[in-house]
Amino acid sequence: MKKIDLPGPMIGIDLGGTKIFTVVTDTRGKVLAAAKTESRPEKGVDAVIKRMAVAAQAALKEAGIKKKKIAAVGLGVPSPVDQKTGVAMLSPNLGWKKVPVVRMLTDQLGLPVFADNDVNLGTLGEFTMGAGRGARDLVGVFVGTGIGGGIVVNRRLLRGLNSTGGEVGHMIVVPDGPLCGCSNRGCLEAVASRTAITRDLLAGIGHGVPTCLRELLRDSDNKLRSGVLSKAYRRGDLLTVEVMNRAARYLGIATASLINVLGTERVVIGGGVFEALGDLLLPVVRQAVHEHAFDTAADGVGIVPARLGDRAVALGAVVHAAQCLE
Amino acid sequence: MKKIDLPGPMIGIDLGGTKIFTVVTDTRGKVLAAAKTESRPEKGVDAVIKRMAVAAQAALKEAGIKKKKIAAVGLGVPSPVDQKTGVAMLSPNLGWKKVPVVRMLTDQLGLPVFADNDVNLGTLGEFTMGAGRGARDLVGVFVGTGIGGGIVVNRRLLRGLNSTGGEVGHMIVVPDGPLCGCSNRGCLEAVASRTAITRDLLAGIGHGVPTCLRELLRDSDNKLRSGVLSKAYRRGDLLTVEVMNRAARYLGIATASLINVLGTERVVIGGGVFEALGDLLLPVVRQAVHEHAFDTAADGVGIVPARLGDRAVALGAVVHAAQCLE
C-alpha cells in the first residue's frame, strides 16, 4: 500500500449491509487499527449509527489515539450520497431511504464526517493508495453479488447529476437480455456478477450437465461462494469455466466500451470473484477488451487487479474526508 | 444562438473530408461571415492547408475584419488531435496520418491556431452556445454516416489518455452484432448510423418487402439521403419506420448506459439523421432511455435536439481556441 499525506490521523468506516469495517490511520494513511463488527440494519437507523460510533471509539482505543487528534471521519455507505446535504439517498441493503447519515454520525462522534457511496470510495482508495496510483483517469469495477463501479476523471471522482456516476454494473451489454435486480434487462450485473454466474451454473446443474459442482456444493452448505467457484474452475470443470469465461468476456466488452468512450488510462478490477480467480479471469477480460476496443484508445491502458482487498472502501473514505477538508 | 465572451474576433474552421466550413465571429461569438469551400484531400496535405488559409482570408474580407485583429483560430479536424503537439493522429476521411496541422496552419496564417477533433468541438459548441447551455456535464451524439460523440465533464471536454475520449459511436451495444467500420462488431455506429440504417433498408428492399423507398430512390439518384429517409418515414412506410425506430432504440440504450455510468445532466443529439427526423425519432430515443436507465440517474436529464446545425464544429472551434488562450 502506498503512503499519502493526510491533515492528521483519520477514521475510515465502510458500512455494509452485514458488516461495519473501521480503520484508524496515521497522517500517512498507515492503518494503526482495524476492526470488524456487524451492522444489523434490522435494528433501525439509530442503532446502526450507534454501532458505527462504538466501532470507531474501539478502533481509536486500539490505535492508542485520542479522539481530539482525529482530523476527520470518512464514511462509505451502500447508497448514492448527496454531497451537499450528506443524505444517503437509497440503500436496499440497509433498508434506508433519505437518511441524513452525515449529520447523525457527526452528532454521535463530535467529529467532522464526510460520506460517499462505498464503491466510489473503494475506487478512490485504489486510485490513491492501491492499483490506480499514478494514473490520472481510472475506472474501478468490483464484481461480487452485484457489480459496482467508480470513475475517476482528472483525479476526481465523477459523481454526476444525481450522485449516481460510476454505475458500471448498469451499462446495458445485452439488449433484452437477462433480468437485472434494477428491473432492467441485460445490464452488466445481470450477466457478469456472482449472482448471474450462480443463476447460470444452477441452470446447468438443473439440466443435468456433468460438473464437479454438485460434489463441491455438498461440502459447502449448498452455497456457490467465490471459493467454491474458484475450486471448480481450477479443476477445469467445463460448466464452470464456460459460464465464468462468458461472464468475464461480458465484463471485457463493457470495459472496452468505457475505454472507447472515456479514454480511460487504467481499469482496476476487484471484488470477491476476482480476488478468488483474478489470475485466470483477468486474461479473459483483457482478451475481450483487446478484441472490442479501438487500438488507439486501448494503447497503453492497464487492466489490473485491485490491491487493497476489503480495506479499499475504508481507506478511500479516509482519502475522501481529507479531500473534503482541503 | 447564445452569446459568449471572447478575447477578440475569432476564426473557426471545420475541416471535413469534402468541405471546409469557415466562420469569422465578433467578440461575442456572433457570426460576421461564413464560407464553404471544398477540401480536396486527394491533392495532398499542403494543398488542404492552403485551401483553409485562403478560405479564412476570404471570410475575413467578407467580415470586414483585419487579420491582425483576430485573437486566434480554432480548427476542427476529423481525427483525434494530440493536444500537446497539435498533431492530427489519424483521419481516414482525409487520408491523413500524424499531420502537424496546427504548426502548418499557423505557418500559413501567421495567427495562433488551436485544433481538436471535430465532433468534440461540435459538442463544445452546443455546450457553450447551443442546446447544452447551462449544463455542467453533457454528452453530445451526432448521427450521420457514422456516429460521433463528445463528453463534457465539469465544463471541460473529456479527451482521455489517447485523445479518443467521446467515441460514443463505438460503445458495444450488440455483442457479436453487425460488423462496424472500425472492424469491431456490434458498435452503436454499426446498428444506428445512417450507414447501418441504409444497410438494413437495402436488405429489406432486396428481400422484396413492400416499401415506397423503391420509388423515392428512383427520384434521388438511388441514394438514401436523410431527406429520402425522412419522406418515407413521414409517409408511414412500414419498413423505414421499423428500421429507423430500431436504430433510435439502440441509440437510447447506449444513452441510458452513459447516463447510468456518467450521471450526465444533458444529452444533445444532432447530425443529419436527427436534423431530418428528430421530431419523430427523439421520442423513440427518450422512451428507450426511460426503459433502460436508472430512475434516479435519469431524473431531470434532458435529451434534446442540437441547435447549431452545421455551424456547431466551427463555433466550437472558436470556443476551444478561446479556452486555450485563457
Interface residues (C-beta under 8 A of the other chain):
Chain A: P80 M89 L90 D137 G149 I151 V153 N154 R156 L158 R159 G160 L161 N162 S163 T164 G165 G166 E167 V168 H170 M171 I172 V173 V174 P175 C182 N184 Y250 I253 A254 A256 S257 L258 N260 V261 L262 G263 T264 E265 E291 H292 F294 T296 A297 D299 G300 V301
Chain B: P80 M89 L90 D137 G149 I151 V153 N154 R156 L158 R159 G160 L161 N162 S163 T164 G165 G166 E167 V168 H170 M171 I172 V173 V174 P175 C182 N184 Y250 I253 A254 A256 S257 L258 N260 V261 L262 G263 T264 E265 E291 H292 F294 T296 A297 D299 G300 V301
